[in-house]
Structure formats: C-alpha cells, structure tokens
Amino acid sequence: MKNIFKSRSFLIPFAVCLLPFVIGAVFYRRMPEQMATHFDYNFQPDDYSSREFALFGIPAFMTAMFVLCICLLETDPKKRGMDGRLKAITRWIIPILSVVVQCITISYALDNSLNLVRFIPILIGVLFVLMGNYLPKCRQNYTMGIKLPWTLNSEENWERTHRFGGKMFVIAGLFMILAAFFGGYAAVTVFALALIACFLPTVYSFVLYKKGV
C-alpha cells in the first residue's frame, strides 16, 4: 500500500490534481467575491460560494476523492483481476475532471455567457461513452463496476450485466451528446438518460439472478 504512493501511476495524476490550485492562485485576484458553484437543471447558477471555496475548496475535495479512490483500488482483494486500462482510466478520471471543473468555474466567472447548456451534456456524454466501452472489460471486483449482490456472487452474472451495461452507457452517452443541441431540454434529457443507463443493467442483472445465473 505504501509503495503505491511513491509510484508514477499515483504521483503523475496526483500532480494533475494539484493543477487546479495553481490555476486558482493565478486567477484569484480577477475573481469576484462570490462565484457560481452550483447549477440548476437548466445549467443556470442557483448557488454561490466564496472565491476561496470555489478556487481551492472544491479542488481539495476532488484531491481527497482521488486519494480515497486509489486506496480503494489498492485494498480491493480482487484487484489482480482488474483490467490495466480500466485501472488507468479510474486513476485519471478525477484529476482530469478536477481541472475541467476549475476551468469551467473560472471561465463562467470571467464571462457568464459560457454556453454550459451545450458544453456540460457533451462532457457527460463523452464520459458515458468511455465508461460504456470499458465496462465489459471490468472483471469481478469490489471497487469498480456494477456492484450488486447478484453480480458479486456470480461471475457469469457480472460479465453479462457489464456487457449489457456497457451498451446502455454508450447509447445513453451518444444521445446525451445529441441532447446538447436541443436547448432547454438538454439537462432533463441527460438526467433521464443517466437514470435509464444505470437502472436497466440493474433490472437485467436481477432477471439473470432469478433465472439462476
């Protein structure tokens, strides 16, 4: 466990997690006292926080989540069965997301005409497509994937559920990207697609379980 914190696979993405702090320090004086940190279903700001929290508090939370994620990966008793590429993606999602969130927060504060209605659905859609492509490669473990009592107890259930879930995530992701061009309905569409993509594999897995898989 101690060795992982000295490895390049941890140190490089951890360094990327620190980039938002540097970006925040560079733009600190140009930011207003209150910055938008939460957006409603139409991607309009509905909550504001101090610039200190927006620029440094959120990146600190993301960094803590990254470290927790690494710890969970390394303590998983079935980690040897995980696909190496999937582990790499898992290590990089939070650092990249942290930089993107910081850039969006600062860009919106500098120019609130930033078209989040189009940008956010595309970003989420791309993430879903990526996850969908790698879900079928995810071997049985306690950290990543669709972790249900039935998938964890049956390797066949796990594999079939993740193949099905991968297809659902890719389809949902593509429709999310298309939804970015439908204006006011984009947020509702993205939310509905995310629910469907997560719900259907759960139902599918339960049906397999009832069939004895």
ZARO-907038 format. One line per field, with one value per residue: x negated, y, z negated of N, C-alpha, C in turn; residue number from 1; residue in one letter. Coordinates in nm, 3 decimals. Example, Ala and Ser with C-alpha at 12.3 -4.5 7.8 and 13.67 -1.06 7.14 Angstrom:
nx	(-1.319  -1.285)
ny	(-0.569  -0.225)
nz	(-0.780  -0.708)
cax	(-1.230  -1.367)
cay	(-0.450  -0.106)
caz	(-0.780  -0.714)
cx	(-1.320  -1.290)
cy	(-0.330  0.003)
cz	(-0.780  -0.787)
num	(1  2)
residu	(A  S)
//
This chain:
nx	(-0.083  -0.195  -0.386  -0.248  -0.197  -0.435  -0.474  -0.476  -0.229  -0.061  -0.172  -0.185  0.093  0.174  0.028  0.157  0.399  0.327  0.298  0.537  0.522  0.303  0.395  0.614  0.482  0.350  0.561  0.692  0.712  0.862  1.111  1.459  1.597  1.799  1.872  2.024  2.116  2.288  2.536  2.864  3.121  3.132  2.882  2.823  2.686  2.755  2.661  2.410  2.067  1.791  1.497  1.268  1.349  1.453  1.229  1.031  1.136  1.311  1.127  0.967  1.141  1.183  0.925  0.896  1.091  0.972  0.743  0.874  1.001  0.780  0.683  0.895  0.883  0.634  0.667  0.855  0.951  0.971  0.817  0.621  0.749  0.845  0.878  0.597  0.606  0.852  0.809  0.623  0.777  0.959  0.789  0.732  0.969  1.078  0.864  0.855  1.120  1.126  0.958  1.106  1.349  1.252  1.165  1.409  1.551  1.396  1.399  1.671  1.706  1.550  1.673  1.996  2.141  2.077  2.160  2.304  2.514  2.475  2.212  2.181  2.362  2.232  1.980  2.052  2.172  1.956  1.804  1.977  1.978  1.709  1.695  1.882  1.752  1.550  1.668  1.746  1.496  1.432  1.340  1.464  1.486  1.454  1.458  1.487  1.735  2.058  2.180  2.357  2.550  2.599  2.429  2.183  2.182  2.190  1.994  2.064  2.305  2.205  2.037  2.218  2.399  2.233  2.157  2.403  2.461  2.252  2.325  2.562  2.461  2.301  2.493  2.661  2.474  2.418  2.668  2.684  2.488  2.607  2.828  2.726  2.771  3.031  3.123  3.320  3.416  3.206  3.077  3.271  3.303  3.045  3.031  3.243  3.155  2.921  3.029  3.177  2.971  2.835  3.032  3.148  2.941  2.932  3.187  3.172  2.964  3.086  3.294  3.144  3.039  3.272  3.318  3.133  2.870)
ny	(-0.121  0.124  0.162  0.233  0.504  0.611  0.554  0.616  0.591  0.688  0.938  1.106  1.149  1.259  1.494  1.628  1.668  1.873  2.086  2.252  2.408  2.571  2.704  2.833  3.006  3.174  3.309  3.424  3.699  3.814  3.717  3.739  3.818  3.638  3.331  3.133  2.809  2.604  2.462  2.474  2.254  2.353  2.430  2.678  2.915  2.854  2.870  3.017  3.053  3.149  3.292  3.172  2.916  2.820  2.825  2.684  2.510  2.325  2.193  2.077  1.895  1.727  1.626  1.482  1.288  1.157  1.041  0.871  0.701  0.574  0.437  0.259  0.108  -0.017  -0.171  -0.353  -0.688  -0.832  -0.709  -0.792  -0.902  -0.696  -0.503  -0.354  -0.116  -0.015  0.038  0.241  0.441  0.486  0.597  0.839  0.979  1.147  1.342  1.470  1.557  1.734  1.943  2.027  2.111  2.325  2.498  2.551  2.677  2.910  3.024  3.077  3.267  3.474  3.528  3.513  3.425  3.183  2.888  2.664  2.492  2.356  2.263  2.103  1.872  1.747  1.689  1.513  1.315  1.216  1.104  0.898  0.740  0.659  0.516  0.319  0.177  0.053  -0.088  -0.362  -0.481  -0.488  -0.679  -0.901  -0.740  -0.546  -0.273  -0.124  -0.086  -0.250  -0.310  -0.536  -0.753  -0.986  -0.976  -0.982  -1.231  -1.409  -1.490  -1.514  -1.372  -1.119  -1.069  -1.078  -0.880  -0.654  -0.642  -0.585  -0.347  -0.187  -0.142  0.003  0.233  0.345  0.399  0.576  0.780  0.874  0.976  1.177  1.353  1.435  1.558  1.795  1.981  2.054  2.266  2.396  2.149  1.986  1.935  1.793  1.573  1.458  1.386  1.201  1.005  0.919  0.802  0.592  0.445  0.351  0.217  0.010  -0.195  -0.288  -0.400  -0.594  -0.755  -0.855  -1.004  -1.202  -1.323  -1.429  -1.623  -1.801  -1.745)
nz	(0.000  -0.081  0.113  0.345  0.327  0.394  0.651  1.010  1.127  0.937  0.856  1.088  1.182  0.939  0.930  1.137  1.013  0.846  1.013  1.047  0.813  0.864  1.094  0.978  0.798  0.978  1.104  0.893  0.797  0.996  0.972  0.868  0.539  0.471  0.623  0.881  0.796  0.813  1.024  1.174  1.314  1.569  1.615  1.509  1.280  0.939  0.689  0.485  0.384  0.168  0.319  0.230  0.147  0.389  0.560  0.424  0.227  0.357  0.541  0.340  0.223  0.444  0.477  0.240  0.287  0.499  0.378  0.198  0.380  0.498  0.275  0.229  0.463  0.430  0.203  0.267  0.262  0.497  0.687  0.866  1.076  1.225  1.525  1.674  1.827  1.754  1.486  1.514  1.638  1.432  1.243  1.367  1.417  1.207  1.159  1.418  1.440  1.226  1.314  1.537  1.415  1.260  1.463  1.592  1.385  1.341  1.599  1.630  1.431  1.530  1.772  1.800  2.013  2.105  2.267  2.104  2.130  2.364  2.342  2.103  2.130  2.349  2.240  2.027  2.180  2.333  2.126  2.046  2.278  2.283  2.038  2.098  2.299  2.160  1.951  2.015  2.002  1.744  1.479  1.221  0.912  0.605  0.616  0.863  1.123  1.182  0.897  0.743  0.525  0.673  0.894  0.771  0.658  0.864  1.133  1.403  1.413  1.350  1.575  1.796  1.721  1.724  1.991  2.108  1.967  2.059  2.327  2.284  2.158  2.361  2.562  2.420  2.371  2.632  2.705  2.513  2.601  2.841  2.726  2.637  2.828  2.815  2.667  2.406  2.319  2.276  2.022  1.872  2.038  2.031  1.759  1.743  1.924  1.795  1.564  1.680  1.805  1.583  1.441  1.604  1.644  1.381  1.343  1.543  1.446  1.215  1.325  1.453  1.225  1.110  1.294  1.229  1.288)
cax	(0.000  -0.281  -0.460  -0.166  -0.208  -0.565  -0.479  -0.438  -0.086  0.007  -0.230  -0.153  0.229  0.184  -0.023  0.264  0.498  0.278  0.304  0.642  0.477  0.216  0.484  0.690  0.394  0.322  0.680  0.758  0.742  0.956  1.240  1.548  1.602  1.889  1.864  2.123  2.060  2.394  2.624  2.990  3.140  3.111  2.742  2.816  2.637  2.857  2.594  2.278  1.976  1.679  1.398  1.171  1.403  1.466  1.098  0.942  1.212  1.356  1.011  0.922  1.235  1.155  0.798  0.924  1.164  0.874  0.663  0.963  1.020  0.657  0.679  0.994  0.829  0.520  0.707  0.953  0.894  0.974  0.758  0.538  0.832  0.890  0.812  0.500  0.652  0.963  0.749  0.561  0.885  1.012  0.693  0.724  1.098  1.093  0.772  0.897  1.246  1.092  0.908  1.219  1.440  1.188  1.167  1.548  1.585  1.326  1.448  1.805  1.690  1.493  1.769  2.108  2.211  2.031  2.277  2.298  2.622  2.419  2.084  2.193  2.412  2.129  1.879  2.109  2.192  1.825  1.769  2.060  1.929  1.583  1.726  1.950  1.654  1.463  1.744  1.735  1.361  1.417  1.356  1.530  1.410  1.539  1.435  1.538  1.834  2.196  2.163  2.484  2.532  2.604  2.309  2.067  2.189  2.184  1.906  2.138  2.397  2.121  1.991  2.332  2.452  2.141  2.168  2.529  2.445  2.163  2.406  2.655  2.385  2.260  2.614  2.700  2.374  2.437  2.789  2.652  2.416  2.710  2.916  2.662  2.817  3.175  3.152  3.373  3.447  3.081  3.049  3.369  3.271  2.923  3.067  3.327  3.070  2.831  3.110  3.209  2.847  2.799  3.142  3.171  2.849  2.970  3.301  3.122  2.888  3.181  3.363  3.050  3.033  3.395  3.307  3.030  2.738)
cay	(0.000  0.242  0.177  0.295  0.650  0.650  0.513  0.715  0.577  0.774  1.072  1.190  1.200  1.344  1.626  1.691  1.713  1.997  2.194  2.349  2.502  2.667  2.786  2.919  3.111  3.267  3.389  3.462  3.843  3.853  3.655  3.812  3.764  3.523  3.263  3.027  2.675  2.504  2.500  2.401  2.157  2.423  2.473  2.817  2.917  2.871  2.880  3.082  3.034  3.242  3.254  3.082  2.780  2.782  2.806  2.592  2.410  2.219  2.110  1.999  1.783  1.636  1.560  1.383  1.179  1.083  0.959  0.766  0.608  0.494  0.347  0.153  0.021  -0.095  -0.263  -0.448  -0.823  -0.888  -0.609  -0.855  -0.937  -0.575  -0.467  -0.246  0.009  0.035  0.096  0.368  0.538  0.519  0.688  0.967  1.048  1.256  1.453  1.545  1.623  1.845  2.053  2.075  2.185  2.452  2.584  2.595  2.772  3.037  3.078  3.132  3.389  3.578  3.559  3.424  3.386  3.049  2.804  2.539  2.405  2.272  2.205  2.000  1.744  1.683  1.635  1.395  1.213  1.155  1.020  0.777  0.657  0.599  0.414  0.210  0.098  -0.024  -0.170  -0.505  -0.528  -0.482  -0.809  -0.900  -0.677  -0.477  -0.129  -0.064  -0.161  -0.259  -0.397  -0.579  -0.884  -1.094  -0.972  -1.018  -1.373  -1.492  -1.431  -1.506  -1.260  -0.999  -1.046  -1.048  -0.749  -0.548  -0.630  -0.513  -0.212  -0.114  -0.098  0.107  0.356  0.403  0.453  0.694  0.885  0.931  1.058  1.296  1.445  1.491  1.643  1.926  2.071  2.071  2.380  2.384  2.011  1.911  1.890  1.690  1.456  1.397  1.325  1.083  0.903  0.866  0.712  0.472  0.369  0.286  0.134  -0.108  -0.304  -0.342  -0.488  -0.706  -0.841  -0.921  -1.105  -1.313  -1.389  -1.507  -1.738  -1.889  -1.708)
caz	(0.000  -0.090  0.239  0.449  0.316  0.448  0.792  1.111  1.153  0.840  0.848  1.204  1.170  0.819  0.971  1.215  0.913  0.786  1.113  1.018  0.710  0.933  1.178  0.887  0.746  1.088  1.134  0.768  0.786  1.100  0.944  0.777  0.403  0.476  0.752  0.902  0.772  0.833  1.135  1.174  1.423  1.696  1.610  1.467  1.142  0.835  0.560  0.495  0.271  0.166  0.419  0.167  0.155  0.530  0.623  0.351  0.153  0.448  0.579  0.224  0.213  0.556  0.448  0.136  0.353  0.579  0.286  0.149  0.491  0.509  0.159  0.252  0.568  0.381  0.095  0.320  0.264  0.632  0.776  0.969  1.191  1.295  1.649  1.651  1.888  1.674  1.366  1.555  1.658  1.300  1.179  1.435  1.430  1.110  1.188  1.537  1.406  1.137  1.398  1.619  1.327  1.226  1.583  1.613  1.278  1.367  1.726  1.608  1.350  1.617  1.878  1.773  2.136  2.139  2.300  2.029  2.178  2.469  2.304  1.999  2.184  2.432  2.148  1.960  2.283  2.364  2.011  2.052  2.388  2.237  1.938  2.166  2.374  2.071  1.857  2.044  1.972  1.598  1.415  1.090  0.804  0.507  0.625  0.985  1.197  1.133  0.781  0.685  0.461  0.773  0.979  0.690  0.624  0.985  1.235  1.529  1.397  1.359  1.713  1.883  1.680  1.767  2.137  2.132  1.914  2.149  2.441  2.237  2.132  2.489  2.625  2.342  2.394  2.766  2.701  2.433  2.691  2.929  2.645  2.619  2.934  2.802  2.580  2.271  2.283  2.265  1.886  1.836  2.120  1.976  1.631  1.771  1.987  1.692  1.480  1.758  1.826  1.457  1.393  1.687  1.610  1.250  1.368  1.623  1.355  1.125  1.407  1.466  1.094  1.095  1.384  1.176  1.338)
cx	(-0.086  -0.350  -0.381  -0.179  -0.343  -0.576  -0.433  -0.288  -0.001  -0.041  -0.191  -0.008  0.250  0.135  0.081  0.374  0.457  0.283  0.415  0.605  0.390  0.301  0.563  0.608  0.366  0.439  0.747  0.802  0.844  1.097  1.325  1.549  1.689  1.887  1.969  2.057  2.165  2.490  2.749  3.002  3.129  2.968  2.729  2.772  2.750  2.794  2.453  2.197  1.865  1.576  1.292  1.219  1.408  1.331  1.011  1.015  1.256  1.239  0.960  1.011  1.207  1.025  0.816  0.998  1.069  0.792  0.747  0.983  0.899  0.648  0.775  0.945  0.722  0.557  0.812  0.891  0.891  0.907  0.675  0.618  0.879  0.810  0.721  0.544  0.765  0.912  0.687  0.666  0.942  0.920  0.699  0.855  1.107  0.993  0.815  1.025  1.222  1.044  1.021  1.315  1.382  1.192  1.307  1.586  1.523  1.378  1.585  1.797  1.636  1.593  1.887  2.192  2.166  2.151  2.267  2.403  2.572  2.295  2.100  2.251  2.310  2.023  1.929  2.127  2.063  1.782  1.848  2.014  1.799  1.608  1.793  1.856  1.570  1.537  1.733  1.598  1.336  1.443  1.411  1.438  1.506  1.531  1.503  1.647  1.971  2.197  2.299  2.463  2.523  2.480  2.186  2.064  2.177  2.100  1.978  2.237  2.321  2.086  2.106  2.393  2.364  2.137  2.293  2.517  2.356  2.239  2.499  2.582  2.343  2.380  2.658  2.604  2.391  2.561  2.768  2.581  2.513  2.799  2.858  2.713  2.968  3.212  3.202  3.404  3.322  3.060  3.143  3.339  3.149  2.953  3.146  3.243  2.975  2.905  3.138  3.086  2.803  2.905  3.157  3.072  2.881  3.086  3.256  3.047  2.981  3.257  3.273  3.041  3.155  3.394  3.197  2.890  2.661)
cy	(0.126  0.269  0.248  0.446  0.702  0.620  0.624  0.710  0.655  0.918  1.162  1.239  1.288  1.485  1.701  1.741  1.846  2.115  2.295  2.450  2.611  2.761  2.883  3.034  3.217  3.361  3.449  3.609  3.890  3.800  3.742  3.746  3.639  3.463  3.153  2.890  2.565  2.554  2.414  2.310  2.220  2.476  2.623  2.819  2.938  2.872  2.936  3.054  3.137  3.197  3.161  2.936  2.732  2.746  2.701  2.481  2.293  2.133  2.024  1.876  1.679  1.558  1.451  1.262  1.092  0.989  0.842  0.658  0.516  0.393  0.230  0.054  -0.073  -0.195  -0.364  -0.587  -0.887  -0.795  -0.672  -0.891  -0.817  -0.552  -0.346  -0.113  0.071  0.099  0.231  0.477  0.583  0.617  0.828  1.045  1.168  1.369  1.537  1.622  1.745  1.966  2.113  2.159  2.321  2.549  2.637  2.701  2.909  3.102  3.142  3.261  3.504  3.623  3.464  3.390  3.247  2.956  2.667  2.440  2.311  2.196  2.087  1.869  1.671  1.617  1.508  1.281  1.141  1.062  0.889  0.683  0.586  0.487  0.293  0.119  0.009  -0.108  -0.320  -0.565  -0.536  -0.620  -0.793  -0.843  -0.602  -0.325  -0.065  -0.151  -0.161  -0.360  -0.421  -0.714  -0.998  -1.093  -1.015  -1.166  -1.465  -1.423  -1.417  -1.390  -1.129  -0.968  -1.008  -0.912  -0.636  -0.533  -0.551  -0.368  -0.126  -0.059  0.016  0.240  0.424  0.468  0.581  0.809  0.952  1.020  1.184  1.400  1.512  1.589  1.782  2.028  2.093  2.172  2.343  2.243  1.928  1.853  1.777  1.560  1.382  1.323  1.196  0.970  0.839  0.767  0.581  0.383  0.296  0.186  0.003  -0.222  -0.369  -0.440  -0.614  -0.806  -0.920  -1.032  -1.227  -1.394  -1.479  -1.631  -1.835  -1.861  -1.634)
cz	(0.000  0.043  0.346  0.446  0.364  0.597  0.885  1.138  1.053  0.850  0.966  1.200  1.047  0.851  1.053  1.122  0.850  0.883  1.085  0.910  0.772  1.019  1.092  0.833  0.852  1.111  1.011  0.765  0.890  1.075  0.852  0.639  0.396  0.617  0.761  0.885  0.786  0.939  1.134  1.295  1.561  1.707  1.588  1.321  1.041  0.695  0.581  0.369  0.277  0.269  0.361  0.176  0.299  0.591  0.555  0.275  0.239  0.497  0.463  0.206  0.322  0.533  0.343  0.195  0.436  0.490  0.233  0.256  0.507  0.395  0.177  0.358  0.513  0.273  0.141  0.328  0.403  0.734  0.888  1.094  1.271  1.422  1.626  1.707  1.809  1.546  1.398  1.573  1.524  1.227  1.238  1.441  1.336  1.135  1.308  1.509  1.317  1.215  1.480  1.535  1.291  1.344  1.611  1.512  1.304  1.495  1.708  1.528  1.435  1.723  1.865  1.895  2.183  2.154  2.233  2.078  2.287  2.421  2.208  2.053  2.271  2.344  2.080  2.059  2.318  2.251  2.014  2.163  2.348  2.137  2.001  2.242  2.283  1.968  1.888  2.011  1.821  1.537  1.273  0.982  0.714  0.517  0.744  1.046  1.132  1.019  0.714  0.618  0.563  0.861  0.901  0.655  0.745  1.091  1.369  1.526  1.413  1.504  1.806  1.850  1.731  1.919  2.174  2.087  2.002  2.269  2.402  2.215  2.262  2.558  2.554  2.367  2.528  2.770  2.617  2.518  2.787  2.854  2.625  2.720  2.930  2.694  2.442  2.226  2.255  2.125  1.844  1.911  2.066  1.847  1.653  1.831  1.886  1.602  1.553  1.774  1.700  1.411  1.471  1.659  1.476  1.265  1.442  1.535  1.263  1.199  1.426  1.337  1.073  1.184  1.341  1.225  1.230)
num	(1  2  3  4  5  6  7  8  9  10  11  12  13  14  15  16  17  18  19  20  21  22  23  24  25  26  27  28  29  30  31  32  33  34  35  36  37  38  39  40  41  42  43  44  45  46  47  48  49  50  51  52  53  54  55  56  57  58  59  60  61  62  63  64  65  66  67  68  69  70  71  72  73  74  75  76  77  78  79  80  81  82  83  84  85  86  87  88  89  90  91  92  93  94  95  96  97  98  99  100  101  102  103  104  105  106  107  108  109  110  111  112  113  114  115  116  117  118  119  120  121  122  123  124  125  126  127  128  129  130  131  132  133  134  135  136  137  138  139  140  141  142  143  144  145  146  147  148  149  150  151  152  153  154  155  156  157  158  159  160  161  162  163  164  165  166  167  168  169  170  171  172  173  174  175  176  177  178  179  180  181  182  183  184  185  186  187  188  189  190  191  192  193  194  195  196  197  198  199  200  201  202  203  204  205  206  207  208  209  210  211  212  213)
residu	(M  K  N  I  F  K  S  R  S  F  L  I  P  F  A  V  C  L  L  P  F  V  I  G  A  V  F  Y  R  R  M  P  E  Q  M  A  T  H  F  D  Y  N  F  Q  P  D  D  Y  S  S  R  E  F  A  L  F  G  I  P  A  F  M  T  A  M  F  V  L  C  I  C  L  L  E  T  D  P  K  K  R  G  M  D  G  R  L  K  A  I  T  R  W  I  I  P  I  L  S  V  V  V  Q  C  I  T  I  S  Y  A  L  D  N  S  L  N  L  V  R  F  I  P  I  L  I  G  V  L  F  V  L  M  G  N  Y  L  P  K  C  R  Q  N  Y  T  M  G  I  K  L  P  W  T  L  N  S  E  E  N  W  E  R  T  H  R  F  G  G  K  M  F  V  I  A  G  L  F  M  I  L  A  A  F  F  G  G  Y  A  A  V  T  V  F  A  L  A  L  I  A  C  F  L  P  T  V  Y  S  F  V  L  Y  K  K  G  V)
//
